[in-house]
Amino acid sequence: MKRIPLIALAILLPLPLTAADSELTLKVGGLACPFCVNGVERQLRRLSGVGGLTTELKTGSVSFHWQGTNSLSAHSLSNAVRRAGFTLRESQVRAQGLVKKTGSRETPSHLAFQPAKRVVQSAGPFWKRPPADGGWR
Amino acid sequence: MRKLLLIAGVVCGTGLQAGPITSSTALPVNTGQFIFRSQFQMTRAGNDPGPADRDLRVIAVPTALVYGVNERTALFGVLPWLDKRMELNTGPGRSTRGDAGLGDARAWLRQTIWQEDRPGETRRVAPFIGLKLPTGRSDAADSQGRLPRPLQLGSGSWDPFVGLVFTRQTLDWEFDASASYQHNTRADAFRFGDMFRADASFQKRLWPRELNAGVPAFFYGVLESTLTWQDENRAGRLRDPNSGGLTWYLTPGIQYVNRRWIAEAAIQLPTVQRLNGSGLEKDFIFSAGFRINF
């Protein structure tokens, strides 16, 4: 399987993702004071594989690394933010390696993928390549 | 002396998240998280025109704990330690009466019913309902006999209260407004008057002036307004005409907030005191404390 870096942009990713190493950035609505940041970071740390959390209060964004040996669903991200009392407005995923669809649903139209600026190995944009098993990789 | 019950209201009407110093907030509590808060409060009331020349000092150290049941529900508990001392002229001369120990605890549940989150801003509305429990001693006595009810550490009664709080918080400022009503019940043929309280709090970020990268600590300037009204007390079926009334406080304060703890100080200045009968007006209430989440 060829490895490509991908950036996935979505309001809410509805499907589970797996990748070797990913960096995720969440835009959290309602985050407006330092004391509130602790709750969001605490909830995200509880997710398996999440580490290296950094928060930018000015933009309301929380970034973290995620080790791809664990599956991470957008639902779990949204849940974690909600359990802290806030609202997940947007997710950005920067994945190095394999991004695999594990759900059975069709890829939603709002899920837009763009090739990374620096492609390690590429045989063209991934969406133009024929699917190997009926899904996309 | 009759206003001591209001002091208990001030002691216990505290929010625990970042927010007002003397009142409540609707900001969320992380699910499964605890926030601990402790305060030191000193109340002075003197300037008694009567022959007793009463001089009251109350020191209160309320300890509060909040637990985030889920993203919309939080459980609060407050247990104050109180030291009430009143100096007054008696027949033999100047004497001091009072007591020290645990006061009445309060427990309440807050439920967020409306929430709108935007980038760097949140608005919420949350009603709360709770109960004041008679954990404080209400039958203390000294050499002059049983202490007057307002000097007791507890009321001896189970008193329900309800309220509503609105919060709008941005990266630059926060505004909180709340109102609550406490129905006081009878204990030992005595009933403190019901209480109504309305609060407004404005907190402005003074430092850093411009937000930079990361999560900087905030230094807020705080201005709060508290309006309290209490009905007359009743002993048996008789109303006490020298109890209850209206007080309006203005409260300047400062607050330092980082991601783990908050330190704050404020002084409540009674701007308007319209007390029934011959009351002992308060001079000030000073508060200093901290909150920490874990």
Interface residues (C-beta under 8 A of the other chain):
Chain A: K27 V28 G29 G30 L31 A32 C33 P34 F35 C36 V37 N38 G39 V40 R42 Q43 T54 T55 E56 L57 K58 T59 G60 R82 R83 A84 G85 F86 T87 R89
Chain B: Q17 A18 L27 P28 V29 N30 T31 G32 Q33 G68 N70 E71 R72 T112 Q115 D117 R118 P119 G120 E121 T122 Q169 T170 L171 E174 L211 N212 A213 G214 V215 P216 A217 F218 V257 N258 R259 R260 I262 R291 N293
